[in-house]
Amino acid sequence: MAHLPQATDHAPPTSSRTDVVRGFARTHALMGVFVVVGLVLRVLTTLAYRPAMQFVQDSFDYLHDAEQLVPSVIRPLGYPVFLRLLSVTGRLGVVPVVQHLLGLAVGVLIYLLLQRLGARSWLAALGAAPILLDGYQVYLEQFVLAETLFVFLVVTALFALLWADRPPPAACAAAGVLMAAAALTRTVGVFLLLPVAAYVVARRLGVRRLACLVVPAAVVLGGYASWFHAHHGQYRLVAYDGYFLAGRVAPFADCARLRLPPPQEALCDKKLPSERPGADHYTFMPGSPLRRPYVAAGTDRNAVAGSFARHVIRNQPGDYLSTVAAAFAHHFSPSRTTGPRDYPAQMLHFRTEHTPQPWEPLYPPADPYVGQWTWPGPTMSYGTVVAAHGFGMAEVRPSLDAPLARHLRSYQRYGYTPGPLLALALAVGLVAGCGRIPAHLRRLRWAAATFAGCALLALLVASATVAFDYRFLMPALALLPPAGIIGASLVERRLGRPTLSDRHGRGPGEPVRPAASSSSAADNVHEGAHGDREEREVGGPAGGENGAHAGVGVRSEAAAEGGR
């Protein structure tokens, strides 16, 4: 009797792999388009402005600090250390290339995290779109400025903390170190530690995880403060906050109503408030009262300036609050426009022409509270220049491709994120989790609130301390859209509509797992019941706010609905 061929249960491997590839392409098609377009924009920007763009005077400060590696009183050394690492190449053009890669990486991290939290693929792609496609963001990455590195560090910290439902202590420690590095890149990062730590507390993730987050951050920041003390005699990260705040209040300070001691009285501008320039002038320009040697040698001018600012705020709280509120609301305006007291929006417009300036070495002032960098030549356009000074202030040859720059500027006129969309994302991120909410959805509530809280604090601190500048909106491009997408996913799940995670029968962020046998399921329950026994939980028992065992993970919404 002839033997029939044995039937097989396995599909041909080639066909299976093809189906997987096709499914992957369909799922991530929109994100793939965004990444490709974002990459093209960055390549064109790199070719148009070589070797880099520089902002007078911040870029020169960063390059000088990278060479000296001595704590600066104006800005911490996080970004200069980054520049010092790249200076081994000897090419300033490496800086924008690396920053463009960091910008793309931020978009990918956002997309992966949103999908991990259960967002639909197209929604996750929309959450990453602003950081990938916004023309102002792309242009800013071409500058020797700290914003790109700062955003990368903050988003990476949130990625490490939010990826797992119950992040391991190592992930919490990594998030703490990354947030501390962000604070040493831009000091506003110190304030962003608050919503990040609040996430751990609100989720009831335990004392150990909170300590793993906070202690490494405190060690890094404390170590830097000690280094600063060795050079400047104060345990601080910077010693220029008084100048920033004094510059913020100087445009409206009514000194006739104030009783000020002589050193502070010298900071008053005799002009009428309607005739005064903006905060940036008082903080940095040579003609500002803050720049005059108004105190005796050895006096802490930053402390005097800070006392003057606090005096004004106490006596004119309404003027100060209205100034802060107006600047904060300005970030959400439909178009990118600025007023006479703001830093010009043209600073972040793609430059379409370049007027070569006579080159000469630049040296920092001996006293940063009085002196200024000097810039050769009679004029500057918007305070931005194509780089003529590289690492070590060595001469480099600037090049601007005008036709390509005009195309980029044409794109930027329409290719930016409207402020009302960012305001909507902020509102959704904060409001979506209000009210009573099932335990298995609270992770999404606090994730949305953490993104929104970080963006909110970044914008509020900038509005309260410095002149309005669209540079300070850039972190919100990375933080507010994810907050809105997570909030939208939360609303969708509260309404009982299936999401990506529900279709796989799992909770938000829980990986797809094959069905387990009864014995392995029992093992998982046993392991979860005892895995965190040694921890003292903040506000609840082991298993966090979900009341679920760590080994089991988060219940899917479908299971929760079935149990009601």
Protein Blocks (a to p, Z undefined) as FASTA:
>chain_A
ZZdddddfbdcfklmmmmmmmmmmmmmmmmmmmmmmmmmmmmmmmmmpcfbdcddfklmm
mmmmmmnopacfkbccklmmmmmmmmmnopaklmmmmmmmmmmmmmmmmmmmmmmnopaf
klmmmmmmmmmmmmklmmmmmpccfklmmmmmmmmmmmmmmmpmbacfklmmmmmmmmmm
mmmmpmklmmmmmmmmmmmmmnonojklmmmmmmmmmmmmmmmmmmmmmmnopacfbdck
mmmmmmmmmmmocfklpccdfklmmmpcfbdfklpccfklmmmmmklmklpcfbcehiaf
klmmmmmmmmmmmmmmmlmmmmmmmmmmmmmgfbdcddfkbccfklmgccfbdcdddddd
ddddfblklmccddedjbdehhiacdfbdehhiacdddddfklmmmmmmmmmmmccdfkl
mmmmmmmmmmmmgcjddfklmmmmmmmmmmmmmmmmmmmmmmmmmccdfklmmmmmmmmm
mmmmmmmmmmmmmnopacfklmnopaehiacdddddfklmmmmmmmmmmmmmmpccehia
ehijnopafklopcdfklmmmmZZ
